[in-house]
């Protein structure tokens, strides 16, 4: 597939000088190890805050402990205010990037021209990745032409957390594994009350909801081969209508109201009965709830035909084809993906590790509050990769407009789709080079 190039080359001239010192000079460091070997220098860029940042930094320490011959120069670059995008774009354009860069397969081919094809490295080492990588995590890193553009690090899916005390007080049955989103909506409306700071909601508005609206009734944004836009379907409209009704009935705050308080805080503070909880935030949420109330989780609601209904956010590492230390870069990527159990355990702070042995043992048994991580392993089945990432960001922006027209302005799904679908389809086709 040919994607529209979205690299802003103009940024290179502005930022290349400042970034030159951040990467592009990897190789021999001039230092020696205890046994007299010359150290290699490896430059790695990653993103993340809070537990993610701690996880990345601890993993780097574990790698250096296992490989004293490799000195890692690790930079954690913020994603807020497009800092990551700007720095990466400028560095890639100028050829001054690091050896290894964090990436996500939900970018759908964005920046792939800068990534080393890893197939030859896998073949050289004779690796059977299916036996080493957590099931379902390897496939997104292959491009349609067969190029292996990265190695996985972790994935995150979602579960439905619920406040048992609130359900008990309202006399509402707890969510079960066979609930649909219609069941969630019916229950959520029973909690809606109050105004302003005293408002209570049935379910928190989450940043995944615009994408969840697409799949919750069995719809999809586009075909599996990414070539055909499928957003203008009755199933998608039905999902959009469901979430619009949740907001209009005040069972869920709209995007504007939710900005006044971090969304997860509505659940943590007892102002929302349900919350779509991601694997990346479980530890933090459990710590903030503490003993304030009794809670539990259940798998995400099913679609009407009984199928699975979840969203997946994935991240891994790519080797830049400009790297001057590719052997060390490949060693690092293998270790991060599956070959270093200490690194994998640190990765578990931020999500489900790609290291199969650790995912099916250490990660599965981690317990935060009343739940353990086995719920996230179960949620991987048929989960959809982040829908509007990377090359599809432009049609995603139009979809967000459709979402807001329904949830904030109160338009019907048909009205919003009729108005904005032509622009979304155009943006989608442009992303595909059509």
Secondary structure, 3 states (H helix, E strand, C coil): CCCCCCCCCHHHHHHHHHHHCCCCCCEEEEEECCCCCEEEEEEEEECCCCHHHHHHHHHHHHHHHHCCCEEEEEEECCCHHHHHHHHHHHHHHHCCCCCEEEECHHHCCCCHHHECCCHHHHHHHCCCHHHHECCCCCHHHECCCCCECCEEEEEECEEEEEEHHHHHHHCCCCCCCCCEHHHHHHHHCCCCECCHHHCEEEECCCCCHHHHHHHCCCCCCECCCCCCECCCCHHHHHHHHHHHHHHHCCCCCCHHHHCCCCHHHHHHCCCEEEEEEECCCHHHHHHHHCCCCCEEEEECCECCCCCCCCEEEEEEEEEECCCCCHHHHHHHHHHHHHHCHHHHHHHCCCCEECEHHHHHHHHHHCEECCEECHHHHHCCCCCEECCCCHHHHHHHHHHHHHHHHHHCCCCCHHHHHHHHHHHHHHHHHHHCCC
